[in-house]
Amino acid sequence: MVYPDTAFTKTDYAYAQLRTQILTGDLEAGSVIGQAKLAAELGVSTTPLREAIRRLAAEGMISLEAHRDARVTPVSAEEARHLYQVRESLDPLATSLAAQNRTNSDISNIELALGRLEPITDAGDLDALLRHREFHRAVYRASANPVLIDILERLWDKADRYRLVGLRHGGDSTRDRARVEAEHRAIYEAVAAGNADVAAKSMTEHIRRSLGRRAIVALADVPSP
């Protein structure tokens, strides 16, 4: 049995474990969440598990309907496309603002996050996925626009599932990984140099080749139930 780390509240622990199971596909899209069984597996009561479910429902990962069981929200090509369209507009905007507003501390944080990046090799590589998020988060924060930062943070929560769908559709080649590394470095260098136009263009190219874009193709190939 897995037991919670004392550094977390039981709700935080249940949230982290449930989110991981959804992202990795251990809990499949559309599946019912058996709360009593899952709570026992996690070593918590159903109370923190229900709170974790509510948090994940707010992020769009779980569907809650009156008088019905909680279910893992299905993924779809349509939602993948909608997320991609929004990110294609907002990520370059945030990166352009970052190049205009970044401080020395912001540049250091982005550089540090860049150095910690690792290739996302498979759908279970959540540590690499987190490092990828931290790089983009450092760029977003440098924009100095709290409204935009909040929107992009919430989009990221939904987009993580589609990144892993895209990865399952076809792993990155050595060439792909080198390209992604070069894209991240180009974003960092443009922001550090204060070149807003190049920064926005670099981010646009990165989004257009992203795992989220690949997920649209992957899900479009899945027959409707």
matplotlib code that plots the C-alpha trace (Angstrom):
import matplotlib.pyplot as plt

x = [0.0, 1.2, 1.1, 1.0, 4.2, 3.8, 4.9, 1.6, -1.9, -4.0, -6.0, -2.8, -1.5, -4.8, -4.8, -1.3, -1.9, -5.2, -3.8, -0.9, -3.2, -5.3, -2.2, -0.6, -3.8, -4.0, -7.4, -8.7, -10.7, -14.4, -13.9, -15.8, -13.7, -14.4, -13.9, -13.9, -11.5, -9.2, -9.2, -8.2, -5.4, -4.0, -4.4, -6.7, -10.3, -12.9, -13.1, -9.7, -10.3, -13.6, -11.8, -9.1, -11.8, -13.4, -10.0, -9.5, -13.0, -12.2, -9.2, -11.4, -9.9, -12.9, -16.6, -19.1, -22.8, -25.6, -26.5, -23.9, -20.4, -17.3, -15.7, -12.4, -13.3, -13.0, -10.4, -11.3, -9.8, -12.2, -10.9, -7.3, -7.8, -9.4, -6.6, -4.0, -5.8, -5.8, -2.1, -1.1, -2.4, -1.5, 1.9, 3.5, 1.9, 3.3, 6.7, 6.7, 5.7, 8.4, 11.0, 9.8, 9.3, 11.9, 14.1, 17.5, 15.9, 13.4, 16.3, 18.1, 15.0, 14.4, 18.0, 17.9, 14.7, 16.3, 19.2, 16.9, 14.9, 14.9, 13.3, 9.8, 10.5, 7.2, 3.8, 5.0, 7.8, 6.0, 9.2, 10.3, 6.8, 7.0, 10.4, 8.9, 6.1, 8.6, 10.4, 7.2, 6.0, 9.3, 8.6, 5.0, 6.0, 8.5, 5.5, 4.5, 0.9, -0.9, -4.2, -2.4, -0.2, -3.4, -5.1, -2.0, -1.5, -5.1, -4.7, -1.6, -3.5, -5.9, -3.2, -1.0, -3.4, -3.1, 0.7, 0.7, -1.8, 0.5, 3.5, 1.6, 0.8, 4.4, 7.6, 10.1, 13.1, 16.6, 16.2, 12.9, 14.5, 17.3, 14.8, 12.8, 16.0, 16.9, 13.4, 13.6, 17.1, 15.9, 13.0, 15.3, 17.9, 15.2, 13.6, 17.0, 18.0, 14.8, 13.8, 10.0, 9.4, 11.9, 10.6, 7.0, 8.0, 10.2, 7.3, 4.9, 7.1, 7.5, 3.7, 3.1, 5.3, 4.1, 2.7, -0.6, -0.7, 0.2, -2.7, -5.2, -4.1, -4.0, -7.5, -8.9, -7.8, -9.8, -13.3, -16.2, -17.7]
y = [0.0, 3.6, 6.0, 9.8, 11.8, 13.9, 17.0, 16.9, 17.1, 14.0, 16.0, 17.2, 13.6, 12.2, 15.0, 14.3, 10.6, 10.8, 13.4, 11.1, 8.2, 10.2, 11.6, 8.2, 6.5, 4.2, 5.8, 5.8, 8.6, 8.1, 5.6, 5.8, 6.6, 4.0, 6.2, 3.6, 1.3, 4.1, 5.6, 2.3, 1.9, 5.4, 4.9, 7.8, 8.2, 9.2, 12.8, 14.0, 11.9, 13.8, 17.1, 16.0, 15.0, 18.5, 20.1, 18.0, 18.7, 22.4, 21.7, 19.9, 16.4, 14.9, 15.3, 15.6, 15.4, 15.4, 12.0, 10.3, 8.8, 10.9, 10.1, 10.9, 13.5, 12.1, 13.6, 14.6, 16.0, 19.0, 20.0, 19.4, 21.7, 24.4, 24.2, 24.4, 27.5, 29.4, 28.5, 29.5, 33.0, 33.4, 31.7, 34.0, 37.0, 36.0, 35.4, 38.8, 40.5, 38.6, 39.9, 43.5, 43.2, 40.6, 41.4, 40.0, 37.6, 36.5, 35.8, 33.8, 31.8, 31.0, 30.0, 27.7, 26.1, 25.6, 23.8, 21.4, 20.4, 16.7, 15.0, 13.7, 10.1, 8.4, 8.9, 7.9, 10.5, 13.0, 14.5, 15.6, 16.9, 19.0, 20.4, 21.4, 23.2, 25.0, 26.4, 27.8, 29.0, 31.0, 32.6, 33.3, 35.0, 37.2, 38.7, 40.6, 40.2, 38.3, 37.8, 36.2, 34.1, 32.8, 31.9, 30.0, 28.1, 26.8, 26.0, 24.0, 21.8, 20.7, 20.5, 18.1, 15.2, 16.0, 16.2, 12.6, 11.6, 13.1, 11.3, 7.9, 8.5, 8.4, 8.9, 11.7, 10.7, 11.9, 14.6, 15.7, 16.0, 18.1, 20.3, 20.8, 21.6, 24.2, 25.7, 26.2, 27.8, 30.1, 31.2, 31.9, 33.8, 36.0, 36.8, 37.5, 39.7, 41.7, 40.9, 40.7, 39.8, 37.0, 35.7, 35.5, 33.9, 31.3, 30.4, 30.2, 27.7, 25.7, 25.5, 24.5, 21.5, 20.6, 17.3, 19.1, 19.6, 15.9, 15.0, 16.5, 14.1, 11.1, 11.7, 12.4, 8.9, 7.3, 6.1, 7.5, 5.1]
z = [0.0, -0.8, 2.2, 2.0, 2.6, 5.8, 3.9, 2.1, 3.4, 2.7, 0.2, -1.6, -1.7, -3.0, -5.6, -6.8, -7.0, -8.8, -11.2, -12.0, -12.6, -15.1, -16.9, -17.3, -18.4, -15.4, -15.0, -18.6, -20.1, -19.5, -16.7, -13.4, -10.4, -7.7, -4.7, -1.9, -3.7, -4.7, -1.2, 0.2, -2.4, -1.5, 2.3, 2.8, 3.7, 1.1, 2.5, 1.2, -2.0, -2.6, -2.2, -4.6, -7.1, -6.8, -7.5, -10.5, -11.7, -11.5, -13.8, -16.3, -15.7, -13.9, -14.8, -11.9, -12.6, -10.0, -8.6, -10.9, -10.3, -10.9, -14.2, -15.9, -18.5, -22.0, -24.4, -27.9, -31.1, -30.8, -27.4, -28.4, -31.4, -29.2, -26.7, -29.5, -31.0, -27.7, -26.9, -30.5, -29.7, -26.0, -25.6, -28.2, -26.6, -23.2, -24.7, -26.4, -23.2, -21.4, -23.8, -23.1, -19.3, -18.1, -15.1, -14.4, -12.0, -14.7, -17.1, -14.4, -13.6, -17.3, -17.8, -14.7, -16.0, -19.4, -17.9, -16.0, -19.1, -20.1, -23.1, -22.5, -23.6, -22.7, -21.2, -17.8, -17.7, -15.5, -14.0, -17.5, -18.2, -15.0, -16.0, -19.3, -17.5, -15.3, -18.3, -19.8, -16.4, -16.0, -19.4, -18.5, -15.2, -17.0, -18.9, -15.7, -16.7, -13.9, -15.8, -18.8, -16.4, -14.7, -17.9, -19.2, -16.0, -16.2, -19.8, -19.0, -16.6, -19.4, -22.0, -20.1, -21.0, -24.6, -24.6, -23.4, -26.0, -28.6, -27.2, -27.2, -30.8, -31.7, -29.7, -30.5, -32.6, -31.7, -34.3, -32.7, -29.3, -30.7, -32.4, -29.2, -27.3, -29.9, -29.8, -26.0, -26.3, -29.0, -26.8, -23.9, -26.0, -27.6, -24.2, -22.6, -25.5, -25.2, -28.8, -28.6, -32.3, -32.4, -29.0, -30.2, -33.5, -31.7, -29.4, -32.3, -34.1, -30.8, -30.4, -34.0, -33.6, -30.1, -28.7, -28.3, -32.1, -32.5, -30.3, -32.7, -35.4, -33.0, -31.7, -35.1, -36.1, -33.2, -34.3, -32.4, -29.9]

ax = plt.figure().add_subplot(projection="3d")
ax.plot(x, y, z, "-o")
ax.set_aspect("equal")
plt.show()
